[in-house]
Amino acid sequence: MKLVTVEDLKDGDVLANDVLLEDYTVVLSKGTVIKEPYIEKLREMSIFTVYIEDGQDQEKESAPQPSKQQTAQQASKPAPAAPKQQDKKPVMEVITILKDDVEKQVRDRIKDILELHVYQKTEGLKQIAETAQNIITDILEEDEVVEKVYDVKERSADIYEHSVQVCTIATLIALKLGLSEKEVYDISVGALMHDLGLRYLVVRYEDQDINLLPTKDQEEYKKHSIYGYTAIKNEDWLSENAKNIVLNHHEHKDGSGYPLGTDLVSRMVQIVGVCDEFDELICGIGKARVRVHEAINMIRNYSGIWFDDDIVAAFLQLIAVYPVGSKVRTNQGEVGIVMRQNFHFPERPMLRIVEDKYGQVMQKEKFIDLIKETTVVIQTVIK
């Protein structure tokens, strides 16, 4: 599938994902064949980007394969002259840590394991170790994996998806900081299990700022890390480092965290903690949900206070401030859609300008690469 702007949609395009509003109401379902009235409706509802099926991939799958005789005949022919290079129009390019199909498989796997745990105690939890190793292997298959800038978007509060997201980002940070293979593995396992204790809560935590809940509910919510640790503390297949991540992932260097309020927080715990804090903010687990750029600014403010400076710096280098598809306004007054990220520069993506500074729709395509246009900066994100 590929991400496209609504302006680039055509009759006959097929949606690859549900189209959702800010409150996650489904506007158009996956598999819907696009028609012109749908495009107009999407514009009216201020929906700027959608995922569609990639027709080129479908053509490749359905194309007949040449016979051996045809292949031999083609090989004997002189190669055609290379076509002249032409400037290509920039297309949307989403960089994700795990491939879409892999991420879904991992999420479903974690859900099955953790839901079974509620009824059968610790039986089956050991499978999480295998899942963590699979995630590490998948990440390491990518070239220059720690040099990329990844798109992470706001979404609904799903603790299984949250666990996978925290695991993947924490694994990247651990690799970027040069931790040992054993430490990377322990971080991945601990991150996948860090919110095990949420399964025991009766307090509602989705899209809730726990600091605004009644004191009794706040205290109960803050016990979830103890519940999780208690469930796995006697498991001999889990390292002490992984167990400490489950217990201490909400602790801070300045002692302001919970459940113990300790300031003795290991670097491995901090790596998971910074990823957990960020992802909770953008999906609304125990917090009011915010936009990605707002969450990143909050993490930046915690540098050297809640988390070591170099851990926060590694995180900031990996996560795009403005995910692909975001609608933004520049200091020139123009409105643009983020098309792709620039490696090493998470705050300076490529934009497609869709409105001029007077609010008029662009009649001619205009792209700005913020790496090259150094006087242009993004001022605001448009909801």
N, C-alpha and C positions, 0 to 999 in steps of 0.2 A: 504494500500500500504506500501512498505518498500523500504528503500534506500540501494542499493548494489553497490559494485565496479564493473567496467566493467569486471575485471578479474573473477568475480563470476557469470557473465551472462551465461545463457545456451540457446540453441535452444529451442524455444517454450515459453520463458518468454514473458510477455505482458507488454508494457510500460504503467505506470499509469499516467505519465505526459509527456508533450512535452520535447524533448531534445534540449537545446538551446546553441548557441555559445555566446561568450562574448558580441556581438552586438545584441543578442536576435533573431538572425536568427534561424528558426526551422530546425534542422537536421533530426530528426525523430519525427513523431506525436504520441500523446497519442493514445493507442490502437494498435500500431504496434507490430506484432509478431516478436520476435527477431530471426535472423538467423546468422550463423557464419560469413558471409561477413559483416554484420552490426557491429558485435563486432570488427572485424579488422579495419573497417572504424572509429569507435569511438576511438580506440587506436591511429590511425594515426592523428586524430584531437585533441589529448590530452584531451579527455573527460574522466574523471576518475570515475564518479558516475552517476547513473540514478535511477529513481523511477520505480519499477515494481509492478504489481498486486501481492498481497499476496495469493498464491495458497492455503495455509492452511485455510484462511478465506473462500475461495470459496468452499473448500471441506466441511467445516462445514455447509455452507448454503445449499449445495445440498444433504448432507447426510440424509437418511430417519430417521425419529424419531421413537424410539422403541414404541411398543404398551404397554398398561397398563399391559397386561399379561406378556410380555417379561421383563418389568421393575420389576414386582413382582418376577419373576423367578431369575433374576440377583441379587435382593436384598437378596434372600434366600441362595445364594451361598456364601461360605466363601471368604473373600477378598483375592486376589492374593498377594503373597509376593512382597514387594516393590523392584523395580529394584535397583541395585547397582548404587550409584552416580558416574557419570563420569564427567571429566572436559569438560565443554562446550566451543566450539570455540566462541570467542567474535563476536557479530554481530553488524551491524550499528544500532544506536539508536538515532533518532532525537527527541529532547524534544522541543515541541512548546507550546506557551502560550495558544492558542485556538486550538481545534481540527480542522483539515483541512476543514471538512464540515461546521462546525460552522463559521469559519473565512470567508469562501466564502459567506455564507448566510448573515453574518453581512455586509461584503463589498458591496454586491449587494443591501442590504437594504439601506445603507448609500448613495450609488450612486443614487438610486431611489429618496430618500428624497431630496438630495441636488440639483439634476438636476431639479426636480419639482420646487424647490424654485426659480430658476432663472426666471421662467415664472409666478409664482403665489406668489411672495413676500414671506411673512413669513408663509403662510398657510402650514401646514404639518410638520413644523420643530419640533413641540412638540413631534413627534414620536421618535426623537433622544433620548429623555429622557428615553423612554422605552427600546430602543436599548442599551443604556449605562447600565441600570439595568440588562439587560440580559447578557451583557459581564461580569459584576461583579459577577453575580450568577454563570456563567460558570467557571470563574477563581476560585472561592471559593469552587467549587466542588472537586478540586484536593487536595490531601493530601500534606501537607508540601509545599504549592505552593510557598512560598517566600524563600524556602531553595534550590530550584533547580537552575541549570544553563541552560539557554534557547538558542537554536540555532536560530539566525536571520541572513538571508542571503541577499546579495546585489540583487537588482532587478530593474526593469524599473520604471520610474517616473509615478505613478498612485496616484492621490491625495486621492482617496477613500481608497485604500489599505494603503496608508500612514497614513490617519486619524485613521484607525482601529489599525495599528501598534503602533502609538504614544499613543493611548488610552490604549491599553493593557499593554504596558511597564510602562506607568505612573501610572496605577492602581496598578501594582505590587509594584512599589516603594512606593506609598502611604501606601499600606498595610504593607510593610516591615518596614516603619518608624513609624508605629503605629498610623496613622492619624484616626480621627473619621470616623464613617460610613457616615456622611453627607459630610465631606471633600473628602472622597474617591469618593462619588457619583458626587460631583461638578467637581472634576478633570476629571472624566470619560466623563461627558457631555461636559465640556469645551474642552477637547482634541478632541472629535469627531467633534466639530464645529470649531476648531481653524483656519483652513484654508478655511473657508467659502468664504472669500474675494477673493481667487484665481479664483473663478468662474467669477469674474467681469473683470479680466485682459485680455488685448489683447497682452501683452508682452509675448513672449515665454520664459518659465522658465525651461522646461525639459532639463536636462543635460547641464545647462547653469550656469556658475559662474557669478552671477549678478554683481559682482565687475568689471567684464571685459566688461559689456555692456555699451552703450552710457549713459551719465549722465541722460538724460531724461528717458530712460527705467529703470535705477536703481531706480530713484525717484518714478516712477509709480509702480514698483514691491513692493517697501517698503510701499506702501499705502494699500496693501491687508488686513493687520490687521485692519486698520481703516474702510475699506469698510465692512469687516465682522462684526465689532463691531456696526457700524451704522445700519446694517440690523437687529440686535437683541437687541439693547439697550433698547427698550420699551417693550420687551416681559416679562410679569409678571411671567411666569412659570420658567424663568431662574434666578438663584441666581446671585448676584453681583460678587461673586467669579468666576463663570463660564464665565460671561461677561468679567471680567478682564483678564481671560486666553486668550480669543479671541483677545483682544486688545493688550496685553503685552507679548505674548509668545516669541517675538524676543528681548525683553529688557534684559539687563544684569546688574549684581550687580555693575559693575564698570562704568555704564553709557554709555557703548559703543554700545548699541543696538539701535533699532528703533521700532516704528516711533517717539517716544517722546524723546528718549535719557535719560530717567530717571534712577536713581540708586535705586529707591524705588520699589523693585521687591519682591512680596510676595513669600513665600516658595511654595505655591500651583502653582503659575505661573512658578517658577523655575523648579519644577518637570516636568511639561509639556514641558518647554523650553529645558531641557537637552535631553529629549526623541525626541523632534522635531529636534534638531540640529543633533543628531546621525542619525536619519532615513533619513533626507534630504541628509546627506553625502553618505549614502549607496544606495539611490535610485535616486539621482541626481535631487532634486527639489531646484532650485535656486543655485545649487552648482555643481562643477565637481564631478562625482561619484568616490568614493574610495572604497577600500576593508574594510571589517569589522574591521580587526585589526588596520588599519590606522585610521578609524573613532574613535575607542576606545582610541587610543593614543591621538587624538586631544581632546576628552572629558576629558581625564585625565589631560591634560595641562590647562584646564579651571577651574579646581577645586580651589575653594577659590577666583577666579577672576570673572568669569561669574556666577558661581553657588556655593551654600554652599557646604563645604567639605563633609558633611554627605550625601547630596543628590547624589553627584557624586559617593561616596563610595557605596551607595546602588545600584546605576545603575551598577557599575563595578562588583558587586557581582552576578548580575542576568544574564548578557549577556556573552555568550561564545566568547572569543577572536578569536578562530579558529572553525567556525561552522563545524558540521559533514559533511564529504565529502571533506573538504579542503585538498589540497596536500601541504605538508610542507617539509622543509629540517631541520634536526637537527644539533646540534653542532658536532655530530659524522660523519657528511657527508652523512648520510642515508636519503632516501626520504620515507615519509610515508603518509598514508591517515588517517584523523581523523575519528575514529570509534564511539566514544561516549564521553560525558563530565563526569567530576568528580565533584560531588556536592561540593560547597564551594571553588573550585579551577578552575576558568574559564580560566586560562592560561595553565593548565596542563591536557590535555585530554588523552585518550587511542589512540595509533597509531597502524596501521598495516603497517609494513615496506614492501615497494614494490621494492625498489632499494637499493643495498648496497652502501658503500662509494665510490666504484669505478664506479658507474653508471650501474652496472649489475642487471638485473631483478632477484629478489629473487626466488630461486628454492624451498625453504622450507618456510612455513608460519612462520612469526615472528611478535609478538605483543609486544608493549612496553607501560606500564602504567606509565605515567610520575609522578604519585604520588609515585610510588615505586622506579622508576629509577631516583633518585634525581640529578644525575650528567648529565642527558640528558635534553636539553632544545630545544625548537623550535627557529630556527634562522631566517628563511625566509618562506614566503608563495609563492608557485610556481603557476603562473597564467596558 
